[in-house]
């Protein structure tokens, strides 16, 4: 089996970009795997994002609305540190091209994830989520948690575990679709790539929230 190195990143952290570039340029792995699908890869290199229409919202349902909210939040946080959301994955792709590494997109296609969000998350959980987004800044526990964040760095594993445990309890179906299902899919992808390239060095770039489970699953 080939050697697989997993790097957990923050999508708006300068630390992640530096770590990715250092790892790829120094080690020059044969294969670089990224937490992207074809649609999201194209989106990273588009100069302008396509404007969302009312028909998009009607067709996409809750999953599409959730994606829009997520993009808005990441863009808002990214503006605070001067980093565009997804800069970590873009840096990985550009560095992989420079060292002539093979690039594999290992995440579930975004449309499939959005469809599952619309169909598998209950109406009650959707309502709870909207309420949480609106009122969470007012919660003392969330204010305390926010003070522990440095947007320029990848959060410590203990903090990531704390957030995942809390959110999984509040929104179990949402986290199954966004985290668990994607972890299983990406682990299978990495195992298949490793099996097909047994002598290759592989570096996988994924969000820090996936790192712990993914390392466990590929062992």
Biotite code that builds the C-alpha atoms (Angstrom):
import biotite.structure as struc

atoms = struc.array([
    struc.Atom([0.000, 0.000, 0.000], chain_id="A", res_id=1, res_name="UNK", atom_name="CA", element="C"),
    struc.Atom([1.225, 3.483, -0.856], chain_id="A", res_id=2, res_name="UNK", atom_name="CA", element="C"),
    struc.Atom([2.155, 6.110, 1.723], chain_id="A", res_id=3, res_name="UNK", atom_name="CA", element="C"),
    struc.Atom([-0.781, 8.469, 2.440], chain_id="A", res_id=4, res_name="UNK", atom_name="CA", element="C"),
    struc.Atom([-0.271, 11.764, 4.278], chain_id="A", res_id=5, res_name="UNK", atom_name="CA", element="C"),
    struc.Atom([-3.397, 13.664, 5.324], chain_id="A", res_id=6, res_name="UNK", atom_name="CA", element="C"),
    struc.Atom([-3.282, 17.414, 5.934], chain_id="A", res_id=7, res_name="UNK", atom_name="CA", element="C"),
    struc.Atom([-6.258, 18.992, 7.704], chain_id="A", res_id=8, res_name="UNK", atom_name="CA", element="C"),
    struc.Atom([-6.805, 22.620, 6.758], chain_id="A", res_id=9, res_name="UNK", atom_name="CA", element="C"),
    struc.Atom([-8.915, 25.679, 7.425], chain_id="A", res_id=10, res_name="UNK", atom_name="CA", element="C"),
    struc.Atom([-10.374, 27.029, 4.183], chain_id="A", res_id=11, res_name="UNK", atom_name="CA", element="C"),
    struc.Atom([-9.546, 30.658, 5.078], chain_id="A", res_id=12, res_name="UNK", atom_name="CA", element="C"),
    struc.Atom([-6.304, 30.285, 7.065], chain_id="A", res_id=13, res_name="UNK", atom_name="CA", element="C"),
    struc.Atom([-2.965, 31.570, 5.798], chain_id="A", res_id=14, res_name="UNK", atom_name="CA", element="C"),
    struc.Atom([-1.333, 28.880, 7.945], chain_id="A", res_id=15, res_name="UNK", atom_name="CA", element="C"),
    struc.Atom([-3.002, 26.192, 5.825], chain_id="A", res_id=16, res_name="UNK", atom_name="CA", element="C"),
    struc.Atom([-1.803, 27.690, 2.546], chain_id="A", res_id=17, res_name="UNK", atom_name="CA", element="C"),
    struc.Atom([1.768, 27.886, 3.846], chain_id="A", res_id=18, res_name="UNK", atom_name="CA", element="C"),
    struc.Atom([1.650, 24.311, 5.159], chain_id="A", res_id=19, res_name="UNK", atom_name="CA", element="C"),
    struc.Atom([0.282, 22.942, 1.890], chain_id="A", res_id=20, res_name="UNK", atom_name="CA", element="C"),
    struc.Atom([2.861, 24.702, -0.257], chain_id="A", res_id=21, res_name="UNK", atom_name="CA", element="C"),
    struc.Atom([5.735, 23.702, 2.039], chain_id="A", res_id=22, res_name="UNK", atom_name="CA", element="C"),
    struc.Atom([4.672, 20.041, 2.054], chain_id="A", res_id=23, res_name="UNK", atom_name="CA", element="C"),
    struc.Atom([4.102, 19.750, -1.696], chain_id="A", res_id=24, res_name="UNK", atom_name="CA", element="C"),
    struc.Atom([7.139, 21.712, -2.867], chain_id="A", res_id=25, res_name="UNK", atom_name="CA", element="C"),
    struc.Atom([9.527, 19.989, -0.442], chain_id="A", res_id=26, res_name="UNK", atom_name="CA", element="C"),
    struc.Atom([8.257, 16.396, -0.664], chain_id="A", res_id=27, res_name="UNK", atom_name="CA", element="C"),
    struc.Atom([6.974, 16.458, -4.271], chain_id="A", res_id=28, res_name="UNK", atom_name="CA", element="C"),
    struc.Atom([4.421, 13.636, -3.867], chain_id="A", res_id=29, res_name="UNK", atom_name="CA", element="C"),
    struc.Atom([3.288, 11.681, -6.910], chain_id="A", res_id=30, res_name="UNK", atom_name="CA", element="C"),
    struc.Atom([-0.412, 12.239, -6.194], chain_id="A", res_id=31, res_name="UNK", atom_name="CA", element="C"),
    struc.Atom([-2.325, 15.094, -4.565], chain_id="A", res_id=32, res_name="UNK", atom_name="CA", element="C"),
    struc.Atom([-5.920, 14.463, -3.485], chain_id="A", res_id=33, res_name="UNK", atom_name="CA", element="C"),
    struc.Atom([-8.190, 17.393, -2.654], chain_id="A", res_id=34, res_name="UNK", atom_name="CA", element="C"),
    struc.Atom([-11.559, 17.735, -0.921], chain_id="A", res_id=35, res_name="UNK", atom_name="CA", element="C"),
    struc.Atom([-13.250, 18.928, -4.102], chain_id="A", res_id=36, res_name="UNK", atom_name="CA", element="C"),
    struc.Atom([-15.482, 17.697, -6.918], chain_id="A", res_id=37, res_name="UNK", atom_name="CA", element="C"),
    struc.Atom([-15.466, 18.946, -10.520], chain_id="A", res_id=38, res_name="UNK", atom_name="CA", element="C"),
    struc.Atom([-18.082, 21.662, -9.948], chain_id="A", res_id=39, res_name="UNK", atom_name="CA", element="C"),
    struc.Atom([-16.293, 23.133, -6.928], chain_id="A", res_id=40, res_name="UNK", atom_name="CA", element="C"),
    struc.Atom([-12.925, 22.962, -8.705], chain_id="A", res_id=41, res_name="UNK", atom_name="CA", element="C"),
    struc.Atom([-14.335, 24.993, -11.618], chain_id="A", res_id=42, res_name="UNK", atom_name="CA", element="C"),
    struc.Atom([-15.836, 27.458, -9.142], chain_id="A", res_id=43, res_name="UNK", atom_name="CA", element="C"),
    struc.Atom([-12.457, 28.092, -7.498], chain_id="A", res_id=44, res_name="UNK", atom_name="CA", element="C"),
    struc.Atom([-10.946, 29.274, -10.773], chain_id="A", res_id=45, res_name="UNK", atom_name="CA", element="C"),
    struc.Atom([-13.889, 31.326, -12.031], chain_id="A", res_id=46, res_name="UNK", atom_name="CA", element="C"),
    struc.Atom([-13.319, 35.069, -11.853], chain_id="A", res_id=47, res_name="UNK", atom_name="CA", element="C"),
    struc.Atom([-16.949, 35.768, -11.006], chain_id="A", res_id=48, res_name="UNK", atom_name="CA", element="C"),
    struc.Atom([-19.463, 33.597, -9.170], chain_id="A", res_id=49, res_name="UNK", atom_name="CA", element="C"),
    struc.Atom([-22.716, 32.974, -11.019], chain_id="A", res_id=50, res_name="UNK", atom_name="CA", element="C"),
    struc.Atom([-25.568, 34.976, -9.475], chain_id="A", res_id=51, res_name="UNK", atom_name="CA", element="C"),
    struc.Atom([-28.222, 32.975, -7.688], chain_id="A", res_id=52, res_name="UNK", atom_name="CA", element="C"),
    struc.Atom([-31.757, 33.272, -9.048], chain_id="A", res_id=53, res_name="UNK", atom_name="CA", element="C"),
    struc.Atom([-35.129, 32.546, -7.457], chain_id="A", res_id=54, res_name="UNK", atom_name="CA", element="C"),
    struc.Atom([-35.501, 29.534, -9.753], chain_id="A", res_id=55, res_name="UNK", atom_name="CA", element="C"),
    struc.Atom([-32.206, 28.142, -8.356], chain_id="A", res_id=56, res_name="UNK", atom_name="CA", element="C"),
    struc.Atom([-33.584, 28.350, -4.819], chain_id="A", res_id=57, res_name="UNK", atom_name="CA", element="C"),
    struc.Atom([-36.857, 26.697, -5.818], chain_id="A", res_id=58, res_name="UNK", atom_name="CA", element="C"),
    struc.Atom([-35.083, 23.874, -7.667], chain_id="A", res_id=59, res_name="UNK", atom_name="CA", element="C"),
    struc.Atom([-32.347, 23.325, -5.070], chain_id="A", res_id=60, res_name="UNK", atom_name="CA", element="C"),
    struc.Atom([-34.508, 23.561, -1.960], chain_id="A", res_id=61, res_name="UNK", atom_name="CA", element="C"),
    struc.Atom([-32.998, 23.539, 1.515], chain_id="A", res_id=62, res_name="UNK", atom_name="CA", element="C"),
    struc.Atom([-29.670, 22.086, 0.366], chain_id="A", res_id=63, res_name="UNK", atom_name="CA", element="C"),
    struc.Atom([-29.076, 24.952, -2.041], chain_id="A", res_id=64, res_name="UNK", atom_name="CA", element="C"),
    struc.Atom([-30.142, 27.530, 0.561], chain_id="A", res_id=65, res_name="UNK", atom_name="CA", element="C"),
    struc.Atom([-27.734, 25.966, 3.070], chain_id="A", res_id=66, res_name="UNK", atom_name="CA", element="C"),
    struc.Atom([-24.898, 26.218, 0.531], chain_id="A", res_id=67, res_name="UNK", atom_name="CA", element="C"),
    struc.Atom([-25.653, 29.904, -0.042], chain_id="A", res_id=68, res_name="UNK", atom_name="CA", element="C"),
    struc.Atom([-25.624, 30.596, 3.709], chain_id="A", res_id=69, res_name="UNK", atom_name="CA", element="C"),
    struc.Atom([-22.355, 28.685, 4.091], chain_id="A", res_id=70, res_name="UNK", atom_name="CA", element="C"),
    struc.Atom([-20.713, 30.610, 1.270], chain_id="A", res_id=71, res_name="UNK", atom_name="CA", element="C"),
    struc.Atom([-21.866, 33.916, 2.731], chain_id="A", res_id=72, res_name="UNK", atom_name="CA", element="C"),
    struc.Atom([-20.469, 33.048, 6.155], chain_id="A", res_id=73, res_name="UNK", atom_name="CA", element="C"),
    struc.Atom([-17.124, 31.843, 4.786], chain_id="A", res_id=74, res_name="UNK", atom_name="CA", element="C"),
    struc.Atom([-16.821, 34.939, 2.614], chain_id="A", res_id=75, res_name="UNK", atom_name="CA", element="C"),
    struc.Atom([-17.561, 37.173, 5.613], chain_id="A", res_id=76, res_name="UNK", atom_name="CA", element="C"),
    struc.Atom([-14.968, 35.408, 7.785], chain_id="A", res_id=77, res_name="UNK", atom_name="CA", element="C"),
    struc.Atom([-12.451, 35.292, 4.948], chain_id="A", res_id=78, res_name="UNK", atom_name="CA", element="C"),
    struc.Atom([-12.751, 39.058, 4.483], chain_id="A", res_id=79, res_name="UNK", atom_name="CA", element="C"),
    struc.Atom([-11.589, 39.523, 8.071], chain_id="A", res_id=80, res_name="UNK", atom_name="CA", element="C"),
    struc.Atom([-8.253, 37.868, 7.290], chain_id="A", res_id=81, res_name="UNK", atom_name="CA", element="C"),
    struc.Atom([-7.974, 38.795, 3.613], chain_id="A", res_id=82, res_name="UNK", atom_name="CA", element="C"),
    struc.Atom([-8.258, 35.210, 2.363], chain_id="A", res_id=83, res_name="UNK", atom_name="CA", element="C"),
    struc.Atom([-10.840, 34.012, -0.154], chain_id="A", res_id=84, res_name="UNK", atom_name="CA", element="C"),
    struc.Atom([-12.752, 30.865, 0.932], chain_id="A", res_id=85, res_name="UNK", atom_name="CA", element="C"),
    struc.Atom([-11.248, 27.760, -0.661], chain_id="A", res_id=86, res_name="UNK", atom_name="CA", element="C"),
    struc.Atom([-7.808, 29.339, -0.981], chain_id="A", res_id=87, res_name="UNK", atom_name="CA", element="C"),
    struc.Atom([-6.303, 26.241, 0.660], chain_id="A", res_id=88, res_name="UNK", atom_name="CA", element="C"),
    struc.Atom([-7.674, 23.892, -2.019], chain_id="A", res_id=89, res_name="UNK", atom_name="CA", element="C"),
    struc.Atom([-6.724, 26.294, -4.793], chain_id="A", res_id=90, res_name="UNK", atom_name="CA", element="C"),
    struc.Atom([-3.175, 26.485, -3.421], chain_id="A", res_id=91, res_name="UNK", atom_name="CA", element="C"),
    struc.Atom([-3.020, 22.665, -3.361], chain_id="A", res_id=92, res_name="UNK", atom_name="CA", element="C"),
    struc.Atom([-4.155, 22.372, -6.990], chain_id="A", res_id=93, res_name="UNK", atom_name="CA", element="C"),
    struc.Atom([-1.734, 25.047, -8.208], chain_id="A", res_id=94, res_name="UNK", atom_name="CA", element="C"),
    struc.Atom([1.190, 23.528, -6.278], chain_id="A", res_id=95, res_name="UNK", atom_name="CA", element="C"),
    struc.Atom([0.332, 20.039, -7.571], chain_id="A", res_id=96, res_name="UNK", atom_name="CA", element="C"),
    struc.Atom([0.391, 21.322, -11.133], chain_id="A", res_id=97, res_name="UNK", atom_name="CA", element="C"),
    struc.Atom([3.813, 22.935, -10.598], chain_id="A", res_id=98, res_name="UNK", atom_name="CA", element="C"),
    struc.Atom([5.359, 19.691, -9.332], chain_id="A", res_id=99, res_name="UNK", atom_name="CA", element="C"),
    struc.Atom([3.562, 17.645, -12.031], chain_id="A", res_id=100, res_name="UNK", atom_name="CA", element="C"),
    struc.Atom([1.672, 15.537, -9.504], chain_id="A", res_id=101, res_name="UNK", atom_name="CA", element="C"),
    struc.Atom([-1.508, 13.725, -10.465], chain_id="A", res_id=102, res_name="UNK", atom_name="CA", element="C"),
    struc.Atom([-4.581, 15.462, -9.020], chain_id="A", res_id=103, res_name="UNK", atom_name="CA", element="C"),
    struc.Atom([-7.558, 13.487, -7.725], chain_id="A", res_id=104, res_name="UNK", atom_name="CA", element="C"),
    struc.Atom([-10.872, 15.029, -6.651], chain_id="A", res_id=105, res_name="UNK", atom_name="CA", element="C"),
    struc.Atom([-12.100, 12.837, -3.809], chain_id="A", res_id=106, res_name="UNK", atom_name="CA", element="C"),
    struc.Atom([-15.235, 14.520, -2.451], chain_id="A", res_id=107, res_name="UNK", atom_name="CA", element="C"),
    struc.Atom([-18.868, 13.626, -3.185], chain_id="A", res_id=108, res_name="UNK", atom_name="CA", element="C"),
    struc.Atom([-20.300, 15.745, -6.036], chain_id="A", res_id=109, res_name="UNK", atom_name="CA", element="C"),
    struc.Atom([-21.820, 18.855, -4.474], chain_id="A", res_id=110, res_name="UNK", atom_name="CA", element="C"),
    struc.Atom([-25.210, 18.385, -6.137], chain_id="A", res_id=111, res_name="UNK", atom_name="CA", element="C"),
    struc.Atom([-25.549, 14.958, -4.533], chain_id="A", res_id=112, res_name="UNK", atom_name="CA", element="C"),
    struc.Atom([-24.748, 16.376, -1.096], chain_id="A", res_id=113, res_name="UNK", atom_name="CA", element="C"),
    struc.Atom([-27.227, 19.244, -1.536], chain_id="A", res_id=114, res_name="UNK", atom_name="CA", element="C"),
    struc.Atom([-29.932, 16.787, -2.624], chain_id="A", res_id=115, res_name="UNK", atom_name="CA", element="C"),
    struc.Atom([-29.322, 14.637, 0.464], chain_id="A", res_id=116, res_name="UNK", atom_name="CA", element="C"),
    struc.Atom([-29.503, 17.705, 2.700], chain_id="A", res_id=117, res_name="UNK", atom_name="CA", element="C"),
    struc.Atom([-32.903, 18.549, 1.252], chain_id="A", res_id=118, res_name="UNK", atom_name="CA", element="C"),
    struc.Atom([-34.255, 14.998, 1.511], chain_id="A", res_id=119, res_name="UNK", atom_name="CA", element="C"),
    struc.Atom([-32.669, 13.501, 4.643], chain_id="A", res_id=120, res_name="UNK", atom_name="CA", element="C"),
    struc.Atom([-32.718, 16.442, 7.077], chain_id="A", res_id=121, res_name="UNK", atom_name="CA", element="C"),
    struc.Atom([-36.098, 16.648, 8.797], chain_id="A", res_id=122, res_name="UNK", atom_name="CA", element="C"),
    struc.Atom([-38.228, 19.807, 8.706], chain_id="A", res_id=123, res_name="UNK", atom_name="CA", element="C"),
    struc.Atom([-37.814, 20.189, 12.479], chain_id="A", res_id=124, res_name="UNK", atom_name="CA", element="C"),
    struc.Atom([-34.020, 20.049, 12.181], chain_id="A", res_id=125, res_name="UNK", atom_name="CA", element="C"),
    struc.Atom([-34.121, 22.608, 9.357], chain_id="A", res_id=126, res_name="UNK", atom_name="CA", element="C"),
    struc.Atom([-36.206, 24.986, 11.493], chain_id="A", res_id=127, res_name="UNK", atom_name="CA", element="C"),
    struc.Atom([-33.846, 24.472, 14.449], chain_id="A", res_id=128, res_name="UNK", atom_name="CA", element="C"),
    struc.Atom([-30.861, 25.245, 12.236], chain_id="A", res_id=129, res_name="UNK", atom_name="CA", element="C"),
    struc.Atom([-32.329, 28.531, 10.987], chain_id="A", res_id=130, res_name="UNK", atom_name="CA", element="C"),
    struc.Atom([-33.091, 29.536, 14.576], chain_id="A", res_id=131, res_name="UNK", atom_name="CA", element="C"),
    struc.Atom([-29.589, 28.572, 15.669], chain_id="A", res_id=132, res_name="UNK", atom_name="CA", element="C"),
    struc.Atom([-27.985, 30.654, 12.908], chain_id="A", res_id=133, res_name="UNK", atom_name="CA", element="C"),
    struc.Atom([-30.071, 33.693, 13.892], chain_id="A", res_id=134, res_name="UNK", atom_name="CA", element="C"),
    struc.Atom([-29.694, 33.469, 17.659], chain_id="A", res_id=135, res_name="UNK", atom_name="CA", element="C"),
    struc.Atom([-26.333, 31.705, 18.172], chain_id="A", res_id=136, res_name="UNK", atom_name="CA", element="C"),
    struc.Atom([-24.325, 34.969, 18.327], chain_id="A", res_id=137, res_name="UNK", atom_name="CA", element="C"),
    struc.Atom([-26.376, 35.886, 21.412], chain_id="A", res_id=138, res_name="UNK", atom_name="CA", element="C"),
    struc.Atom([-25.599, 32.648, 23.268], chain_id="A", res_id=139, res_name="UNK", atom_name="CA", element="C"),
    struc.Atom([-22.942, 33.105, 26.021], chain_id="A", res_id=140, res_name="UNK", atom_name="CA", element="C"),
    struc.Atom([-21.444, 29.666, 25.317], chain_id="A", res_id=141, res_name="UNK", atom_name="CA", element="C"),
    struc.Atom([-20.961, 30.536, 21.644], chain_id="A", res_id=142, res_name="UNK", atom_name="CA", element="C"),
    struc.Atom([-19.423, 33.897, 22.481], chain_id="A", res_id=143, res_name="UNK", atom_name="CA", element="C"),
    struc.Atom([-16.945, 32.132, 24.746], chain_id="A", res_id=144, res_name="UNK", atom_name="CA", element="C"),
    struc.Atom([-16.181, 29.602, 21.997], chain_id="A", res_id=145, res_name="UNK", atom_name="CA", element="C"),
    struc.Atom([-15.670, 32.326, 19.393], chain_id="A", res_id=146, res_name="UNK", atom_name="CA", element="C"),
    struc.Atom([-12.953, 33.921, 21.542], chain_id="A", res_id=147, res_name="UNK", atom_name="CA", element="C"),
    struc.Atom([-10.882, 30.745, 21.190], chain_id="A", res_id=148, res_name="UNK", atom_name="CA", element="C"),
    struc.Atom([-10.700, 31.073, 17.408], chain_id="A", res_id=149, res_name="UNK", atom_name="CA", element="C"),
    struc.Atom([-7.805, 32.527, 15.463], chain_id="A", res_id=150, res_name="UNK", atom_name="CA", element="C"),
    struc.Atom([-9.036, 32.702, 11.864], chain_id="A", res_id=151, res_name="UNK", atom_name="CA", element="C"),
    struc.Atom([-5.464, 32.772, 10.554], chain_id="A", res_id=152, res_name="UNK", atom_name="CA", element="C"),
    struc.Atom([-4.751, 29.291, 11.946], chain_id="A", res_id=153, res_name="UNK", atom_name="CA", element="C"),
    struc.Atom([-6.212, 25.794, 11.865], chain_id="A", res_id=154, res_name="UNK", atom_name="CA", element="C"),
    struc.Atom([-8.175, 25.207, 15.107], chain_id="A", res_id=155, res_name="UNK", atom_name="CA", element="C"),
    struc.Atom([-6.707, 22.797, 17.648], chain_id="A", res_id=156, res_name="UNK", atom_name="CA", element="C"),
    struc.Atom([-8.082, 19.250, 17.470], chain_id="A", res_id=157, res_name="UNK", atom_name="CA", element="C"),
    struc.Atom([-9.623, 19.589, 20.941], chain_id="A", res_id=158, res_name="UNK", atom_name="CA", element="C"),
    struc.Atom([-11.632, 22.602, 19.781], chain_id="A", res_id=159, res_name="UNK", atom_name="CA", element="C"),
    struc.Atom([-12.687, 20.837, 16.571], chain_id="A", res_id=160, res_name="UNK", atom_name="CA", element="C"),
    struc.Atom([-13.840, 17.800, 18.579], chain_id="A", res_id=161, res_name="UNK", atom_name="CA", element="C"),
    struc.Atom([-15.827, 20.041, 20.919], chain_id="A", res_id=162, res_name="UNK", atom_name="CA", element="C"),
    struc.Atom([-17.637, 21.770, 18.057], chain_id="A", res_id=163, res_name="UNK", atom_name="CA", element="C"),
    struc.Atom([-18.364, 18.542, 16.170], chain_id="A", res_id=164, res_name="UNK", atom_name="CA", element="C"),
    struc.Atom([-19.719, 16.824, 19.296], chain_id="A", res_id=165, res_name="UNK", atom_name="CA", element="C"),
    struc.Atom([-22.000, 19.768, 20.076], chain_id="A", res_id=166, res_name="UNK", atom_name="CA", element="C"),
    struc.Atom([-23.280, 20.217, 16.529], chain_id="A", res_id=167, res_name="UNK", atom_name="CA", element="C"),
    struc.Atom([-23.750, 16.494, 15.950], chain_id="A", res_id=168, res_name="UNK", atom_name="CA", element="C"),
    struc.Atom([-25.974, 16.416, 19.052], chain_id="A", res_id=169, res_name="UNK", atom_name="CA", element="C"),
    struc.Atom([-27.994, 19.424, 17.886], chain_id="A", res_id=170, res_name="UNK", atom_name="CA", element="C"),
    struc.Atom([-28.239, 18.470, 14.193], chain_id="A", res_id=171, res_name="UNK", atom_name="CA", element="C"),
    struc.Atom([-27.602, 14.710, 13.759], chain_id="A", res_id=172, res_name="UNK", atom_name="CA", element="C"),
    struc.Atom([-28.952, 14.301, 10.205], chain_id="A", res_id=173, res_name="UNK", atom_name="CA", element="C"),
    struc.Atom([-27.212, 17.429, 8.972], chain_id="A", res_id=174, res_name="UNK", atom_name="CA", element="C"),
    struc.Atom([-23.872, 16.204, 10.284], chain_id="A", res_id=175, res_name="UNK", atom_name="CA", element="C"),
    struc.Atom([-24.415, 12.722, 8.890], chain_id="A", res_id=176, res_name="UNK", atom_name="CA", element="C"),
    struc.Atom([-24.710, 14.203, 5.390], chain_id="A", res_id=177, res_name="UNK", atom_name="CA", element="C"),
    struc.Atom([-22.026, 16.875, 5.725], chain_id="A", res_id=178, res_name="UNK", atom_name="CA", element="C"),
    struc.Atom([-19.440, 14.936, 7.710], chain_id="A", res_id=179, res_name="UNK", atom_name="CA", element="C"),
    struc.Atom([-19.993, 11.207, 8.132], chain_id="A", res_id=180, res_name="UNK", atom_name="CA", element="C"),
    struc.Atom([-21.167, 10.326, 4.613], chain_id="A", res_id=181, res_name="UNK", atom_name="CA", element="C"),
    struc.Atom([-18.407, 12.378, 3.041], chain_id="A", res_id=182, res_name="UNK", atom_name="CA", element="C"),
    struc.Atom([-15.775, 10.830, 5.325], chain_id="A", res_id=183, res_name="UNK", atom_name="CA", element="C"),
    struc.Atom([-16.812, 7.342, 4.224], chain_id="A", res_id=184, res_name="UNK", atom_name="CA", element="C"),
    struc.Atom([-16.776, 8.382, 0.557], chain_id="A", res_id=185, res_name="UNK", atom_name="CA", element="C"),
    struc.Atom([-13.363, 10.080, 0.761], chain_id="A", res_id=186, res_name="UNK", atom_name="CA", element="C"),
    struc.Atom([-11.852, 7.154, 2.681], chain_id="A", res_id=187, res_name="UNK", atom_name="CA", element="C"),
    struc.Atom([-13.017, 4.765, -0.057], chain_id="A", res_id=188, res_name="UNK", atom_name="CA", element="C"),
    struc.Atom([-11.606, 7.074, -2.705], chain_id="A", res_id=189, res_name="UNK", atom_name="CA", element="C"),
    struc.Atom([-8.218, 7.236, -0.984], chain_id="A", res_id=190, res_name="UNK", atom_name="CA", element="C"),
    struc.Atom([-8.080, 3.464, -0.534], chain_id="A", res_id=191, res_name="UNK", atom_name="CA", element="C"),
    struc.Atom([-8.929, 2.923, -4.203], chain_id="A", res_id=192, res_name="UNK", atom_name="CA", element="C"),
    struc.Atom([-6.307, 5.442, -5.364], chain_id="A", res_id=193, res_name="UNK", atom_name="CA", element="C"),
    struc.Atom([-3.729, 3.868, -3.070], chain_id="A", res_id=194, res_name="UNK", atom_name="CA", element="C"),
    struc.Atom([-4.525, 0.383, -4.340], chain_id="A", res_id=195, res_name="UNK", atom_name="CA", element="C"),
    struc.Atom([-4.210, 1.534, -7.963], chain_id="A", res_id=196, res_name="UNK", atom_name="CA", element="C"),
    struc.Atom([-0.909, 3.324, -7.219], chain_id="A", res_id=197, res_name="UNK", atom_name="CA", element="C"),
    struc.Atom([0.838, 1.101, -4.626], chain_id="A", res_id=198, res_name="UNK", atom_name="CA", element="C"),
    struc.Atom([4.274, 2.680, -4.990], chain_id="A", res_id=199, res_name="UNK", atom_name="CA", element="C"),
    struc.Atom([3.166, 6.312, -5.038], chain_id="A", res_id=200, res_name="UNK", atom_name="CA", element="C"),
    struc.Atom([3.428, 8.940, -2.325], chain_id="A", res_id=201, res_name="UNK", atom_name="CA", element="C"),
    struc.Atom([-0.006, 10.477, -1.772], chain_id="A", res_id=202, res_name="UNK", atom_name="CA", element="C"),
    struc.Atom([-0.909, 13.711, 0.008], chain_id="A", res_id=203, res_name="UNK", atom_name="CA", element="C"),
    struc.Atom([-4.570, 14.375, 0.754], chain_id="A", res_id=204, res_name="UNK", atom_name="CA", element="C"),
    struc.Atom([-5.720, 17.935, 1.507], chain_id="A", res_id=205, res_name="UNK", atom_name="CA", element="C"),
    struc.Atom([-8.997, 17.978, 3.434], chain_id="A", res_id=206, res_name="UNK", atom_name="CA", element="C"),
    struc.Atom([-10.842, 20.221, 5.909], chain_id="A", res_id=207, res_name="UNK", atom_name="CA", element="C"),
    struc.Atom([-9.662, 19.864, 9.492], chain_id="A", res_id=208, res_name="UNK", atom_name="CA", element="C"),
    struc.Atom([-13.086, 18.616, 10.582], chain_id="A", res_id=209, res_name="UNK", atom_name="CA", element="C"),
    struc.Atom([-12.596, 15.496, 8.451], chain_id="A", res_id=210, res_name="UNK", atom_name="CA", element="C"),
    struc.Atom([-8.980, 14.787, 9.392], chain_id="A", res_id=211, res_name="UNK", atom_name="CA", element="C"),
    struc.Atom([-9.324, 12.710, 12.578], chain_id="A", res_id=212, res_name="UNK", atom_name="CA", element="C"),
    struc.Atom([-11.979, 10.300, 11.256], chain_id="A", res_id=213, res_name="UNK", atom_name="CA", element="C"),
    struc.Atom([-10.360, 9.991, 7.849], chain_id="A", res_id=214, res_name="UNK", atom_name="CA", element="C"),
    struc.Atom([-6.990, 9.018, 9.329], chain_id="A", res_id=215, res_name="UNK", atom_name="CA", element="C"),
    struc.Atom([-8.718, 6.381, 11.432], chain_id="A", res_id=216, res_name="UNK", atom_name="CA", element="C"),
    struc.Atom([-10.732, 5.021, 8.512], chain_id="A", res_id=217, res_name="UNK", atom_name="CA", element="C"),
    struc.Atom([-7.837, 4.539, 6.077], chain_id="A", res_id=218, res_name="UNK", atom_name="CA", element="C"),
    struc.Atom([-5.737, 2.590, 8.578], chain_id="A", res_id=219, res_name="UNK", atom_name="CA", element="C"),
])
